[in-house]
Amino acid sequence: MIAMGVLPEKSVYQSLVQGFCTHGDLVQAKELVNQMKNKGMCPPNVKFFSSIMHNLCTEGRVMEAQDILDLMVRIGERPDIVTLNSLIGGYCLVGKMEDASKVFDAMASYSLEPCSITYGTLINGYCENGRIDDGLILYKEMLHRGLKPTTFNYNVILDGLFLAGRTVAAKEKFHEMVESGVNVCIDTYCIVLVGLCRNNCSSEAITLFQKLRTMNMKFDIRIVNIMIGAFYKVQRNQEAKDLFAAIPASGLVANVVTYGVMMKNLIKEGSVGEADKLFSSVEKSECGADSCLLNHIIRSLLEKGEIVRAGNYMSKVDEKSCLLEAKTVSLLISLFSTKGIYRKNINLLPKKYQFLEGAAAGLQFNS
């Protein structure tokens, strides 16, 4: 452009700066910014750089985002709260909590005050990385600074407590959330219901679910899936089936997870014919059967001793050009090895999946 006498506009420089930043060539990016200044153009502002940093952080390229922050400071641009929140989120995403904490502490040097989003992002990072106590300490610090917890803050804490198996503390925090008047959204109920079921409190989950139904709460398919599993877990099988049957009337559409939960439990209770019929419905539905569902069904059938039916579904894996998962292969080896309980029935499997001495011959699977 320059050689042809065409003077680049500001948008051209900004496109080049963005490209060099995205691809890690900050020397060239800095040179272009200097050229813009020399030509009397306004250099890229904080919002411009923050957008690039955010994209890098969501991809886990946090060190490159950190370099861009350093570049911003060198050219005289002060980061804002959005910039640093993105960087904290990036460090949390890749599990570098000490670096995330350093960015948090550095906010004061930029005359910035952490907001509820800052705290929520860092608390979530601690919880995701198994450091729930550090997250709770930060949560108390947030309250001490006069910041009111948001729905996101509570959801993060609830999820972390349930994941850590601290059900009593999670229930207390949930009641605190309800009493505080903070908006309890569908995501919150999903976290609580999943957490209760995961920690062997399925009956409590059902009680909460039934209470919500009397409040005409509009559910999404995630919660229906959770509760179908909960009803089956406490042997209330007919209620699980009724809930599944009511999905269309609720304006919802069953997904692969829904069918997976139903088929697993139908097979477990011995209703394998009913499970086969349900699979036919899956094939006709919009979601269709994927590799995950097929592997799920195969393992359930093998565990139930339904070798022929399991073999039929293994053939479907081949028809759909899917692969057996590592868990499925491990179960096959365990059941059909020389000492396996089903060894004598190995000929009931498709020939491709027959193997000797506990070694899988020609098996392909997902790790």
N, C-alpha and C positions, 0 to 999 in steps of 0.2 A: 504493500500500500504506500509506504513512505517513498520507495524508489520511484513509484509512478506519480508521485506528487499529491497523493490523496492523504489528507491529514486525518489520523484516527480520532474519532470522537471519544467522549468519556466512556460510553457503553462498550467500546472496543477494548479499552484498557481494563475495564472492570471484568469483562469476559476472560481476558488473558490472566488477570490476577487470580480470578476464581479457578481457572484451569490449573495454573501453577500451584496454587495452595492445595487443591484437591489431589494433585499428583506429587506433592511433597517437595517441589522445587521452590523453596522460600527465598532463595537468593534472587532468582528471576522475578519473583513476586515483589520483593522489596525494591528491586531496580525499577520496575514498572511504576510502583507507587511514587518513587522519587521523581521519575519522569513526569508524572501527572502534576506533582507539586511545582516542578520547574516550569511547566507550561501554564501554570495558573489554574489548573483544574482542582476541584475539591477531591481529595483522596477518598477511597472507600471508607465508609463510616463503621461504627460499632455493629450496627444492624447487619451490614453486609458480611462482615467477618463472622459474626455470631451464627448466621445462617450456614456458612460453610462448616464451622466448628460443630454445629448441631448434627449435620449430616455425617461428618466423620465419626462423631461420638456414637451415633446410633449403629454405625458399622463396626464399632469396636476399635477404630483407629485413633485411640485417645492420645497417643504420643504425638501424632501429627497435629491433632487439635491443640495440644499444649504448645507446640512450636508456633502455631498461628497466634495463640495468645501472646507469646513472647514477641512475635513480630508486631502485633498491635501496639504493645507497650513501647517498642523501640521507635515506632513512627509517631508516637504521641497520642494514640487513641486509648482512652480509658475503658476497660471492660465494664459492662453493666451486670446487673443481677442475672439476667437471662443467659449471658455469656458464661458466667461461672456455674450456674445451675446445670447447663449442658455439659460442662467439663466434669463436674461432680458425678453426673449421671453416667458419663462415659467411663470414668474410673470404676464406678460401682458395677457397671456392666461386665467389665473384664476382671472383677474381683480384687482390684487394687485399692482396698479400703483405706490404707494409710495415706496414699496419694490423694484420695477423695477428701480425707480429713484435712490434709494440708491446704487444699484449695479452700475448703470451708473456713479454716483459720485465717487464710490470707485475705478474706473479704474485708476485714477491718483496714488493711493497708490500702485498699481502694475506696475507703470511706463508704462501704456498703454494709447493710444490715441483712442477715439471713431472713428470708421470709418463710411462710409455712411450706411453700413448694421446695425450698432449699432443704428444710428439715425433713420433709416427707421423702425426698429423693435419697438423702443420706440414710435415713432410718430404713427405707426399703432396701438399700444396698446392704446394710448390716444384717437385716433379716434374711435376705436372699443368700447371703454368704454364711448363714448359720450363727451369726453373732447377735442373737435376740436381746441379750442383756445390754450390750452396747447401744442397741436401738432404743431400748426402754430408757436408758440414761439420757439419751439425746431427746427423747420425747418429753421427759420431765424438765429438761433444760428449756425446751420450747415453751412449755407452760409457764415456767419461771420468768421467761422474758415477756410474758403477756400475750403470746400468740395463741389464738383459739384454734384448736385442732379442726381440720377439715375432714370430710368424708374419706378423702384419699389417705390422710394420716391414720385414721382409725382402721381403714381396710388393711393397710400395710402392717400395723401392729397385730391385728387379729390374725392375719394370714401367718405371720411369723410365729405367734404363740401356738396356733394350731399345729403348724409344721413341727414345732419343737415338742409337741405332745403335752403342752401345758394347758390342758382343756379348762380347768377351773379358772385360771387367770384370764383365758380368752373369753369365757362366758361373763366374767366380771367386767371386762373391758367392753363387751358388747352391750351390757346393761347400762354402763356408764355412757356409752354413745347414744343410746335411745333416750336416756334421761336428760342428756345435755341439749337435746333439740336439734342436733346435727342431722342433716338429711341422710336417712338410711336407704340406700339405693339397692337395686336388684343385684349389683355386684357384691354388696355387703352380705346380703342374704345367701348368695351363692357361696361365699367364703365360709360363712358360719355353718351352713348345711353340709358342705363338703368336710369341714373340719370336724364336726360332730360325728359324721359317719366314719371318717378316717380313724377317729379315736374311740371307736366302739360305743358311741352314744347315738345309735341309729333311732332308738325309740324317742329320744329327746328331739332329734331332727324331725321326726314324723309329727310330733306334737306341735313344733314350731310351724311346720309346713301347713298343718291343718288350721292353725290359728290364722295364718296368712291368707288361706283360702276364704275364711269367713270375712276377711277384710277386703275381699275382691281384688287382691293383689294380682297384677298382670305378670305372669311368669314368662321366662324364655325357655327354650328347649334344654338349656344346660341344667336348670333346676329340676325339670321333669325327669331328665336322665338320672340325676342324683337320687331323686326320691324313689324311682322305680327300683334302683339298686338297694336303697334303704329298706323298702317294704320286703324285698326278697331276703335281705339279711336277717330280718326278724321273723321269717317264715310266714309273712302275710302275703302269700303269693297271689291270691285272687285280687287283692287291692292293687298290687303291682300291675297285673294284667288290665284291670279296669282303668288305671291311670294311663297306661299305654293306649288303650282303645279310645280314650277321651281326647287324645292329642289333636285330631282333626277338628273336633268341636271347639277346641280352645284356640283355634286359629293358628296353630303351630304346625311345623312339619318335622317329622322324625328324621334324624340324621344317622350317620354310620354308627355313632356312639350309642344312640338309642337302640338300634338293632343289635349291636354287639352285646349290650347289657341284657336284653331280652333273650337272645339266643343262648348266651352262656347259662343263664338261669333255667331256661326251658330244658336244656340238655342236662343240667345238674339235677333237676327234679325228675328226669326220665322221659320228658315229653319231646323225644327226638323227632318224631313225625311232625309235630307242631312247629318245631324249630326249622325243619326243612321247608315247610310251607311259608314260614316267615322269610326265609332266605329267598324264596321265589318272589316275594313281594319286594325285597330289597333290589333284586335284579331289575324289576320293572319300575322302580322308583327313580327319581331324579338323581339321588346321591349315588346309587350303585354300590356294588361291593368292591372294596379296595383290598390291598395286600394285608393291611392291619386287621381288618375284619376276618378275612379268610384264615389267617394264622391263629386268631383268637378262637375261631370255631374249631379248627383242627385240634388245638391243644385241649379244648373242652371235651371234644369227642374222644380223644385218646385217653384222657383221664377217666372218662366214664366207661371205657372199654369198648366203645363203638368203633372198631377197627375198620370195618368195611365202609361205613359212612365217612370216617376220617379220610380214608383213601380216596373216596369220591371228591371230597373237597380239595385234596392234594392235587387231583387231576385238574380241578378248576384253577388252581394256582398256575399250572402250566398253560392252560388255555388263555389266561389273562396276561401271560408273560410276567408274572410276579415271581417273587423269590420267597423261600422259607426264611423266617427270622431265626436268629441264633437260639432264642428260647425254644422254638419249635423243634429245631434240630437236636438240641440238648435233650429234650424230652423223648424224642424218637430214639436216640442212642441209649438213654436210660432204660426205656421200656423194651427195646428190641435187641439189646446187646446179648452176648452169649448167656449172661446170667439174668437177663431181663425177664420180667414176668410174662411178656407177650411173645417171646422168641419163637414159639411154635407157630404163631399166626403171622409171621412176617410175609408169607406169600399172599396175604390178603391185601397188602399195600400195592400200589402201582409199581411195576418192575423197576422203574427209575429210582425209586426210593427204598429198595431192598438193599441191605448191607449186612456184612458178616463181622464177627469178632469185635463188635462195638465200634467199628470204623465206618463212617459214611462213605459209600462208594459213589462218586460222581455227584454228590449233593452240592447244590449251590444255595447259599443263603445269605441274608443280610446280617452284618455284624451288629 
